[in-house]
């Protein structure tokens, strides 16, 4: 993988999170009092996560050569391209209208979970947008973000620090997914779907949406962003255009995107 695909803040923030987590772990261990709380916290976290994965495995629809074979083959192809030796199990679960997907890991086994409403993109001909979503989740596995989160678990609860690291990971996965799918326009459309839904995304003026993200600022907007695990969608869209059009250009600046009325060679 090209190292430039890793967001410029991810490595530095990870090192800080490791240092903070080691300090917290050592403090709990040497204090003796904190050891039972640490053990209880790890056990409770393991049980809850195990139950979550069990629910997905017991009721979700697992992709296979006989179950949505075209998408299953696309997952295998992406894994080959991304150097993921063991293809994760991919499940589709009913989402009640929520558009989302996530990657997780339990007892050494990786999973990608696609909510049914995002998976239904294949029914309206938006296969490339779904491919970007899948590639984004596979990028988390490729970068071992889930393993790292387990290591730096204490730091993830430190105000602002853990969230900042998480946001940098999301930027990284957007870059990787766009690079491996080779379709920045589909990446932009996929993120727009997350913003407004599957029916209206084609009617959104992407340029206006990105510029809206730059205009809508203020104390509470900034605070909300600092407390979020994911960057605002307009920033993620702008970052795709900025990075893949000008790989050596840094800093937030609006890019122009392809619309029905205004084509561009940027993406």
VOPAGU-2260 file (C-alpha; in pm, 1 decimal, decimal comma):
REM VOPAGU-2260
SITE   aa  ch    i         X         Y         Z
SITE  UNK   A    0       0,0       0,0       0,0
SITE  UNK   A    1     120,7     349,2     -84,2
SITE  UNK   A    2     219,7     518,9     248,1
SITE  UNK   A    3      75,7     847,7     120,9
SITE  UNK   A    4    -270,3     698,8     150,7
SITE  UNK   A    5    -235,3     709,7     529,3
SITE  UNK   A    6    -372,1    1036,4     665,8
SITE  UNK   A    7     -95,7    1264,4     787,1
SITE  UNK   A    8    -230,2    1271,3    1145,9
SITE  UNK   A    9    -301,5     900,8    1195,7
SITE  UNK   A   10      45,4     774,4    1290,2
SITE  UNK   A   11     124,9    1063,0    1526,3
SITE  UNK   A   12    -210,3    1033,2    1703,7
SITE  UNK   A   13    -170,0     656,8    1733,7
SITE  UNK   A   14     169,4     697,8    1902,8
SITE  UNK   A   15      19,8     948,0    2147,9
SITE  UNK   A   16    -269,4     707,8    2217,7
SITE  UNK   A   17     -25,5     422,9    2282,6
SITE  UNK   A   18     174,6     631,8    2529,4
SITE  UNK   A   19    -140,6     744,7    2711,8
SITE  UNK   A   20    -280,1     390,5    2721,3
SITE  UNK   A   21      43,5     241,5    2854,0
SITE  UNK   A   22      50,5     507,2    3127,3
SITE  UNK   A   23    -310,8     429,0    3223,8
SITE  UNK   A   24    -254,2      53,2    3217,4
SITE  UNK   A   25      58,4      83,8    3435,0
SITE  UNK   A   26    -117,0     319,5    3674,5
SITE  UNK   A   27    -400,9      71,7    3721,5
SITE  UNK   A   28    -164,0    -221,5    3764,3
SITE  UNK   A   29      68,2     -54,2    4014,6
SITE  UNK   A   30    -216,5      95,0    4212,7
SITE  UNK   A   31    -348,3    -260,0    4267,6
SITE  UNK   A   32    -692,6    -109,9    4334,1
SITE  UNK   A   33    -744,7     -56,5    3962,1
SITE  UNK   A   34    -666,2    -414,3    3858,9
SITE  UNK   A   35   -1013,8    -555,9    3940,6
SITE  UNK   A   36   -1179,4    -266,5    3752,3
SITE  UNK   A   37    -951,3    -325,6    3453,2
SITE  UNK   A   38   -1030,8    -697,5    3448,6
SITE  UNK   A   39   -1404,3    -639,7    3493,9
SITE  UNK   A   40   -1403,9    -377,8    3216,7
SITE  UNK   A   41   -1226,3    -611,3    2974,8
SITE  UNK   A   42   -1457,0    -904,2    3058,2
SITE  UNK   A   43   -1775,1    -695,9    3021,0
SITE  UNK   A   44   -1648,2    -549,4    2692,9
SITE  UNK   A   45   -1564,9    -898,6    2562,7
SITE  UNK   A   46   -1906,8   -1037,2    2656,2
SITE  UNK   A   47   -2102,6    -748,1    2505,4
SITE  UNK   A   48   -1900,0    -758,3    2185,3
SITE  UNK   A   49   -1938,2   -1134,6    2165,2
SITE  UNK   A   50   -2315,0   -1105,6    2195,9
SITE  UNK   A   51   -2321,7    -839,7    1921,8
SITE  UNK   A   52   -2125,2   -1061,8    1684,1
SITE  UNK   A   53   -2334,3   -1364,8    1780,4
SITE  UNK   A   54   -2654,0   -1180,3    1691,2
SITE  UNK   A   55   -2510,9   -1088,8    1350,8
SITE  UNK   A   56   -2389,7   -1442,4    1281,9
SITE  UNK   A   57   -2715,8   -1603,1    1390,3
SITE  UNK   A   58   -2957,3   -1381,9    1194,9
SITE  UNK   A   59   -2759,0   -1192,6     929,7
SITE  UNK   A   60   -2726,6   -1308,0     568,8
SITE  UNK   A   61   -2368,7   -1415,2     496,4
SITE  UNK   A   62   -2228,7   -1351,1     148,3
SITE  UNK   A   63   -2097,3   -1657,4     -30,4
SITE  UNK   A   64   -2060,2   -1806,0    -376,5
SITE  UNK   A   65   -2429,8   -1898,4    -352,1
SITE  UNK   A   66   -2549,5   -1588,8    -166,9
SITE  UNK   A   67   -2513,0   -1265,3    -366,5
SITE  UNK   A   68   -2218,0   -1417,7    -559,5
SITE  UNK   A   69   -2134,2   -1101,6    -757,6
SITE  UNK   A   70   -2077,5    -894,4    -444,3
SITE  UNK   A   71   -1899,6   -1187,4    -278,7
SITE  UNK   A   72   -1655,9   -1205,5    -570,1
SITE  UNK   A   73   -1600,9    -829,3    -549,8
SITE  UNK   A   74   -1507,5    -864,6    -182,2
SITE  UNK   A   75   -1257,3   -1136,8    -266,6
SITE  UNK   A   76   -1112,0    -928,5    -549,1
SITE  UNK   A   77   -1069,7    -625,2    -322,1
SITE  UNK   A   78    -902,0    -841,5     -57,7
SITE  UNK   A   79    -655,7    -970,9    -315,6
SITE  UNK   A   80    -575,0    -618,7    -430,9
SITE  UNK   A   81    -541,1    -488,3     -75,3
SITE  UNK   A   82    -325,0    -775,6      44,1
SITE  UNK   A   83    -577,1    -909,4     296,4
SITE  UNK   A   84    -478,8   -1275,6     319,7
SITE  UNK   A   85    -789,8   -1402,8     498,0
SITE  UNK   A   86   -1113,6   -1274,1     347,8
SITE  UNK   A   87   -1343,0   -1154,2     627,9
SITE  UNK   A   88   -1695,3   -1285,2     664,3
SITE  UNK   A   89   -1941,0   -1032,0     522,6
SITE  UNK   A   90   -2293,1   -1020,9     664,0
SITE  UNK   A   91   -2595,8    -817,7     558,5
SITE  UNK   A   92   -2834,6    -726,7     839,6
SITE  UNK   A   93   -3170,2    -550,8     847,0
SITE  UNK   A   94   -3116,9    -190,5     950,8
SITE  UNK   A   95   -3456,5     -25,9     986,3
SITE  UNK   A   96   -3365,7     244,4     736,9
SITE  UNK   A   97   -3017,4     321,4     872,7
SITE  UNK   A   98   -2750,2     362,9     604,6
SITE  UNK   A   99   -2429,1     229,3     749,0
SITE  UNK   A  100   -2161,7     -40,3     752,3
SITE  UNK   A  101   -1883,3    -133,1     989,6
SITE  UNK   A  102   -1593,6    -371,4    1036,4
SITE  UNK   A  103   -1526,4    -557,8    1358,0
SITE  UNK   A  104   -1313,2    -837,5    1497,7
SITE  UNK   A  105   -1382,3   -1106,3    1753,7
SITE  UNK   A  106   -1152,1   -1384,1    1874,9
SITE  UNK   A  107    -912,7   -1338,3    1583,3
SITE  UNK   A  108   -1184,6   -1333,9    1317,8
SITE  UNK   A  109   -1266,1   -1028,7    1104,2
SITE  UNK   A  110   -1618,1    -933,9     999,9
SITE  UNK   A  111   -1770,2    -672,1     771,2
SITE  UNK   A  112   -2132,9    -586,7     840,2
SITE  UNK   A  113   -2340,7    -412,5     574,1
SITE  UNK   A  114   -2677,5    -268,9     670,7
SITE  UNK   A  115   -2946,5    -382,7     429,8
SITE  UNK   A  116   -3044,3     -30,1     325,9
SITE  UNK   A  117   -2691,6      42,3     201,1
SITE  UNK   A  118   -2665,7    -306,2      44,0
SITE  UNK   A  119   -2980,3    -235,8    -156,5
SITE  UNK   A  120   -2774,3       0,6    -373,7
SITE  UNK   A  121   -2716,4    -301,1    -600,4
SITE  UNK   A  122   -3089,2    -299,1    -676,4
SITE  UNK   A  123   -3075,6      52,2    -823,4
SITE  UNK   A  124   -2755,6      12,4   -1024,7
SITE  UNK   A  125   -2520,7     183,6    -779,0
SITE  UNK   A  126   -2277,7    -106,5    -752,1
SITE  UNK   A  127   -1971,0     120,7    -756,4
SITE  UNK   A  128   -2099,2     316,7    -458,3
SITE  UNK   A  129   -2149,7      -6,0    -263,2
SITE  UNK   A  130   -1800,5    -117,7    -366,6
SITE  UNK   A  131   -1656,9     199,6    -212,6
SITE  UNK   A  132   -1842,2     131,4     114,4
SITE  UNK   A  133   -1708,2    -224,6     123,8
SITE  UNK   A  134   -1354,8    -111,8      36,4
SITE  UNK   A  135   -1369,2     147,9     315,1
SITE  UNK   A  136   -1450,2    -122,0     571,6
SITE  UNK   A  137   -1183,5    -353,8     428,8
SITE  UNK   A  138    -935,4     -68,0     465,5
SITE  UNK   A  139    -998,3     -72,9     841,3
SITE  UNK   A  140    -897,0    -438,7     837,3
SITE  UNK   A  141    -596,3    -376,5     613,1
SITE  UNK   A  142    -473,7    -100,2     846,2
SITE  UNK   A  143    -549,1    -318,7    1152,8
SITE  UNK   A  144    -748,3     -35,1    1306,9
SITE  UNK   A  145    -964,0    -276,0    1506,1
SITE  UNK   A  146    -661,0    -450,2    1657,8
SITE  UNK   A  147    -507,1    -114,7    1741,7
SITE  UNK   A  148    -826,7       6,4    1908,3
SITE  UNK   A  149    -804,8    -287,6    2147,0
SITE  UNK   A  150    -447,3    -189,9    2234,6
SITE  UNK   A  151    -525,9     178,9    2290,1
SITE  UNK   A  152    -868,9     123,4    2447,6
SITE  UNK   A  153    -801,8     351,2    2752,0
SITE  UNK   A  154    -688,5     640,9    2531,8
SITE  UNK   A  155   -1005,9     614,5    2325,8
SITE  UNK   A  156   -1194,2     742,1    2632,0
SITE  UNK   A  157    -967,8    1044,2    2677,4
SITE  UNK   A  158   -1167,7    1353,8    2570,4
SITE  UNK   A  159   -1085,7    1465,9    2217,1
SITE  UNK   A  160    -778,7    1238,3    2176,9
SITE  UNK   A  161    -949,5     911,0    2089,8
SITE  UNK   A  162   -1203,4    1083,2    1867,3
SITE  UNK   A  163    -927,3    1268,4    1678,5
SITE  UNK   A  164    -747,3     940,6    1611,9
SITE  UNK   A  165   -1071,8     779,1    1495,7
SITE  UNK   A  166   -1141,0    1066,5    1253,0
SITE  UNK   A  167    -792,6    1037,3    1103,2
SITE  UNK   A  168    -853,1     664,5    1050,2
SITE  UNK   A  169   -1174,0     743,7     862,5
SITE  UNK   A  170    -988,4     984,3     631,5
SITE  UNK   A  171    -727,4     713,4     570,2
SITE  UNK   A  172    -990,7     453,4     482,2
SITE  UNK   A  173   -1163,0     695,8     243,5
SITE  UNK   A  174    -831,1     748,3      65,4
SITE  UNK   A  175    -754,0     376,4      47,3
SITE  UNK   A  176   -1104,2     283,6     -70,4
SITE  UNK   A  177   -1098,0     549,7    -341,7
SITE  UNK   A  178    -752,7     441,0    -457,8
SITE  UNK   A  179    -840,4      71,3    -481,4
SITE  UNK   A  180   -1181,0     121,6    -642,6
SITE  UNK   A  181   -1036,1     380,0    -882,8
SITE  UNK   A  182   -1358,5     579,1    -888,6
SITE  UNK   A  183   -1351,3     905,1    -690,9
SITE  UNK   A  184   -1689,9    1012,2    -826,5
SITE  UNK   A  185   -1849,4     693,1    -691,8
SITE  UNK   A  186   -1679,5     760,4    -357,4
SITE  UNK   A  187   -1831,9    1108,6    -347,4
SITE  UNK   A  188   -2173,4     972,7    -438,7
SITE  UNK   A  189   -2148,7     704,0    -169,1
SITE  UNK   A  190   -2077,3     964,3      98,5
SITE  UNK   A  191   -2360,6    1179,1     -34,4
SITE  UNK   A  192   -2592,6     880,7       4,4
SITE  UNK   A  193   -2494,5     864,8     371,5
SITE  UNK   A  194   -2589,4    1231,6     400,3
SITE  UNK   A  195   -2930,0    1236,9     231,3
SITE  UNK   A  196   -3029,6     884,1     132,4
SITE  UNK   A  197   -3051,7     660,7    -174,0
SITE  UNK   A  198   -3333,1     842,2    -350,9
SITE  UNK   A  199   -3219,5    1204,7    -341,7
SITE  UNK   A  200   -2839,7    1186,6    -361,2
SITE  UNK   A  201   -2831,9    1234,1    -740,0
SITE  UNK   A  202   -3009,1    1568,0    -699,2
SITE  UNK   A  203   -2758,1    1712,4    -452,9
SITE  UNK   A  204   -2530,0    1990,6    -574,8
SITE  UNK   A  205   -2201,9    1852,8    -444,3
SITE  UNK   A  206   -2013,5    2180,2    -481,3
SITE  UNK   A  207   -2276,0    2363,1    -275,3
SITE  UNK   A  208   -2277,1    2086,5     -14,8
SITE  UNK   A  209   -1898,5    2103,8      29,9
SITE  UNK   A  210   -1908,5    2483,4      50,3
SITE  UNK   A  211   -2192,0    2456,7     302,0
SITE  UNK   A  212   -1959,2    2251,1     521,6
SITE  UNK   A  213   -1704,6    2531,6     512,2
SITE  UNK   A  214   -1966,7    2799,5     589,8
SITE  UNK   A  215   -2153,3    2627,1     871,1
SITE  UNK   A  216   -1908,9    2695,5    1151,2
SITE  UNK   A  217   -1936,1    2812,1    1510,0
SITE  UNK   A  218   -1863,0    2703,4    1865,6
SITE  UNK   A  219   -2114,8    2418,9    1886,6
SITE  UNK   A  220   -2041,4    2295,0    1534,8
SITE  UNK   A  221   -1669,8    2281,4    1617,7
SITE  UNK   A  222   -1741,3    2114,4    1952,7
SITE  UNK   A  223   -1962,9    1853,7    1788,0
SITE  UNK   A  224   -1689,5    1775,5    1537,4
SITE  UNK   A  225   -1428,6    1736,6    1812,9
SITE  UNK   A  226   -1656,3    1489,6    1991,7
SITE  UNK   A  227   -1734,3    1284,5    1678,8
SITE  UNK   A  228   -1564,8     961,9    1571,5
SITE  UNK   A  229   -1624,5    1048,7    1203,3
SITE  UNK   A  230   -1541,9    1373,6    1020,5
SITE  UNK   A  231   -1838,3    1569,4     879,9
SITE  UNK   A  232   -1943,7    1430,2     543,9
SITE  UNK   A  233   -1870,9    1753,6     350,3
SITE  UNK   A  234   -1513,5    1739,4     481,4
SITE  UNK   A  235   -1478,9    1376,8     380,9
SITE  UNK   A  236   -1607,0    1454,8      31,8
SITE  UNK   A  237   -1376,4    1754,9       0,7
SITE  UNK   A  238   -1081,9    1546,8     121,9
SITE  UNK   A  239   -1139,1    1289,1    -151,7
SITE  UNK   A  240   -1132,9    1560,7    -417,0
SITE  UNK   A  241    -838,1    1739,7    -258,9
SITE  UNK   A  242    -620,0    1435,3    -207,7
SITE  UNK   A  243    -688,0    1244,1    -526,3
SITE  UNK   A  244    -667,1    1553,8    -745,6
SITE  UNK   A  245    -364,6    1711,3    -575,4
SITE  UNK   A  246    -180,4    1448,1    -368,0
SITE  UNK   A  247      78,7    1694,6    -239,9
SITE  UNK   A  248    -163,1    1973,7    -149,2
SITE  UNK   A  249    -258,7    1999,1     216,6
SITE  UNK   A  250    -509,7    2212,1     403,0
SITE  UNK   A  251    -885,6    2252,2     377,5
SITE  UNK   A  252    -990,1    2410,6      53,4
SITE  UNK   A  253   -1297,4    2350,8    -156,3
SITE  UNK   A  254   -1272,1    2144,0    -471,2
SITE  UNK   A  255   -1512,2    2145,6    -764,6
SITE  UNK   A  256   -1698,5    1823,3    -829,9
SITE  UNK   A  257   -1876,8    1679,6   -1126,2
SITE  UNK   A  258   -2245,2    1769,1   -1152,5
SITE  UNK   A  259   -2501,1    1727,0   -1427,9
SITE  UNK   A  260   -2458,5    2092,5   -1529,7
SITE  UNK   A  261   -2087,9    2135,6   -1467,5
SITE  UNK   A  262   -1848,3    1855,5   -1565,9
SITE  UNK   A  263   -1493,3    1866,4   -1434,7
SITE  UNK   A  264   -1173,9    1671,9   -1483,3
SITE  UNK   A  265   -1091,4    1698,9   -1114,7
SITE  UNK   A  266   -1214,6    1352,2   -1014,7
